[in-house]
Structures are given as structure tokens and as C-alpha cells.
């Protein structure tokens, strides 16, 4: 019951964003850009500025890449078995291979582990954003009529504000550059990032229109994202020489719903936008049921 209680405030904030968008009809892209280009980079900067980057960072990067590539391999096998087209395969990759550890996972870790878990959560968020802006954009573009995967991915990486925030934070940390009185301003903006991105997800979910559902693709995406992904993560962390809390966070964040950004990529490149949108919306709703199970198992047996 306590695990469900932890999730309720998160879904409450999502609901506020959803209701606000339903009635106010705000320009979601403007607010999303504000979060992505202003608030989150300051949160990332603060994390990398204050944290000592050690060998565990490399293990987290290996883990994130291995998890995504394994899911993509599973999708490719299933697509061949089901006779999916290349566009359908790419759409299924977008629906199942990338987790929502920004809007959803990072706040969840904050509620579960407090400030102690936020450092790991933010690093995973940055790594996931890097993967979505490379592999995610690549598959979105690869499934589009233009087939401009590699060039689109490279363009997306150059526009990634989180990465610049991380680089700046590491440089300031390594060179011992003090930020003085600006630290209070950084804290104000960084602390606002989590609620802003949570509200933004609620607004994005409100904008999703599910007109037609391909139940085979949707059920496959949901199974991979909510059940198979945390199982793969549990196997991967067995080989990672990191502490128990980090392993738990890695498994829990792997079980988060389909990333909201993949919906935007699918719409932008017209790669199965209805199916990807459906997976984002339904996986977020179903996670209220599946996430407590994953949290309980991860925190009991890992």
C-alpha cells in the first residue's frame, strides 16, 4: 500500500497538467521547450557540478546502451515473426525501447530514495536523453518516407541542452570553478525542474488523440516496456559492480512507461504516430498497476 501511496502524488501532478491543458489549451511545445532548454539543464548542471564522476558513470552508460540495444533486438525478432514492415518495426522500437525516466522516473526516484537517489536518476536521465536523441531519432527517421536517419540523429544531438549542461557541470567541477552567489539562483531553477517536467507530461498526454488502435502492436509494446524491460534490466545489473540502491534505481527506471519524446519523434517523422501515441498514453496509465510490483520486487530481492 505504501508504494501505491508514493505513486499517487506523482499521478496527481500529472493529472494537474492534464486538466490544465484540457481547459486552458496552452501551447504545450512552449512549456516543454522551457523545461527542456532552461530548467532541466540547470538541474543537470548542478548534479554534475556537485557530484564526483567515477567508474560507476561508465557502468551506467554501458547499462543504458545494453538495455536499449537488447530491446531493439527483441523488437527486430518479433517484427520478423509478425511480418511487420520496416516502418512498423521502427514504430515498435519507439514504443518500447526508450523509458520515460525524465518526466516520470526521476520524480519517482526522488519520492522513493530522496536526494540520495537523485544523482543516479539525473545521470540516467541524461544518458537516456542522449540515446533518444540518437537511436530514437535514427529509428523515427528510418521509418519515415525520407529515410534520413543518421543525419537527423546527428542534428538532434547538436540541439541537446542536457548534454551541454552536463559538460558545463563537469568542467566547472574538474577545474574547481566556484559559482559563488549564483549557486542560489541555480538551486531555484534546478528545484523547479521536477514539477515542471511532471506537469508537462500531463499536458502532453492530454494532447494525445487515440483514433485507432492496432491491438497486436500495442499489446506487444506494452509487454516489452512494462514487463520485459525491467526483467532485462534485472539481468544486466547482476553484472554491474555498483551499490544496491543504484541497481534498484536502474531496474525501477527501466519499468517506466514509453518516453513522451518518442511520440513527438513519431509525429515529426510520421513513423506509426498513432501506435506510438497509444503506447505512451496506455503505458503511463497501466504503470500505476505495474510499477508498484516492480518497485516491491526490486527493493525486496535486489
Protein Blocks (a to p, Z undefined) as FASTA:
>chain_A
ZZmmmmmmmmmmmmmmmmmmmmnopafklmmmmmmmmmmmmmmmmmmmmpccdfklmmmm
mmmmmmmmmmmmmmmmmmmmnopafklmmmmmmmmmpccfklmmmmmmmmmnommlmmmm
mmmmmmmmmmmmmmmmmmmmmmpmnlpmkmmmmmmmmmmmklmmmmmmmmmmmnopaekj
mlmmmmmmmmmmmmmmmmmmmmmmmmpccfbccfklmmmmmmmmmmmmmmmmmmmmmmpc
cdfklmmmmmmmmmpccdfklmmmmmmnopaklmmmmmmmmmmmmmmmmmmmmmmmmmmm
ZZ
